[in-house]
Amino acid sequence: MTKGLDILNFKQQMEAQDQEFPTLEVLNNEGMLVDEELFNASGITDEDLVRLMERMVKQYVLNERSVKLAKQGRLGFVAPTRGQEASQSATSFAFTDEDYLMPGYRDIPQMIHKGFPIYKAFLWSRGHYEGNEMDDVKTWFPQIIIGAQFVEAAGIGLGMRKRGKKSVAYTYTGDGGSSQGDTYEGMNFAGAYKANVVFIIQNNGFAISTPRELQTSAPHLAAKGWGAGIPSIVVDGMDALASYIAAKVAREWAVEGNGPVLIETLTDRLEPHSMSGDDPLRYRSQESIDEWYKKDPLIRMRIFLEGRGLWSEEIEAKFTETVNNEIDEAVKKADNIHKQKVSDFIQTTFEVPSFVMQEQIDKFIKEGK
Ligand SMILES: Cc1ncc(C[n+]2csc(CCOP(=O)(O)OP(=O)(O)O)c2C)c(N)n1
């Protein structure tokens, strides 16, 4: 039995917190398996490995092109994703089309992997209302209010549970988002009602210029899930295999009606917060960025897959060309879309407009706007 003196030993408890969340790792920096047992148990096939790599390369190319288009003034809001290919694309590979994605503003790649057309993502970036129309793709337009998507995912996951669906809602926020009330509320509600949700906190080191150390004194963001009574883990977010396997096992747990899971991915945003004027060198050193480049998730997977005869420079070049062609087409389509009217935008804000909004819609339509 624990002695009172032990319970009141706060220093000991602080140290214990630090040790409670070991990092899940499967593939190391050198592209070698460090947990062969878990890799084998995951049941991942060679074909899965190739599809997983393709998703990450697609994210890489999409980011490269989006950043360029933003610099040319041809897109509106763009949040770079370089460095987060495993944390975003590899985790998303664990989910099915029937699962519901609730993205934040940086999570465009996961939406596209789910079938959201690239030209619509560009329209969203430009603030065109057609970029908010998801059609049959089970996702929603990216949240700008950080953490709000955790509450929405809790509601969707509860609906799935009540209807006995074998699907989940999955959602992403950042280390900054993890400090928001909505994040706690969403996890707490989902935990209490055992909603089918996988929550992912992408700890990419910074919330714009605020470093992770100033975000919270909790040694692990995953610890926040324990407050809601849900299983919570820390994963190497630069390791595509660990990220994928963690999400897959979390999904299986939630689908079985056991309630939500929280995953904290340790990753880095290697580029600016957004393309709207952020300069990371004002709040972090180039050396710290270079250190994270050594953990590049793409390089690890390239080495691993090449060693298995599943990938090569030629395959990657060919795949990159396909993605670039798809993006060229998407740019053309987005450029040729009809000009948005003010009335279009207001009309698509609510399913049933309020009285005041209807008045505005009528006024703008009358004026041809
Ligand atoms: C509720 C709310 N507060 C403040 C902001 C302004 N804001 C936009 S992005 C951001 C930083 C978020 O950082 P993080 O959650 O770590 O995600 P990252 O951008 O690093 O992916 C902040 C504070 C916001 N969008 N929503």
The ligand as an ORCA input file, in Angstrom:
! r2SCAN-3c Opt
* xyz 1 1
  C      -9.321     29.873    -30.790
  C      -8.204     30.472    -31.571
  N      -7.282     31.237    -30.950
  C      -6.260     31.766    -31.644
  C      -6.138     31.551    -32.993
  C      -4.994     32.169    -33.774
  N      -4.078     31.129    -34.212
  C      -4.092     30.686    -35.473
  S      -2.998     29.471    -35.725
  C      -2.464     29.518    -34.131
  C      -1.378     28.600    -33.653
  C      -1.823     27.197    -33.588
  O      -0.742     26.351    -33.359
  P      -0.872     24.795    -33.247
  O      -2.174     24.416    -32.659
  O       0.346     24.281    -32.589
  O      -0.935     24.299    -34.762
  P       0.097     24.491    -35.958
  O      -0.276     25.790    -36.645
  O       1.460     24.485    -35.413
  O      -0.173     23.350    -36.873
  C      -3.139     30.493    -33.424
  C      -2.901     30.815    -32.006
  C      -7.131     30.750    -33.606
  N      -7.088     30.460    -34.899
  N      -8.128     30.195    -32.881
*
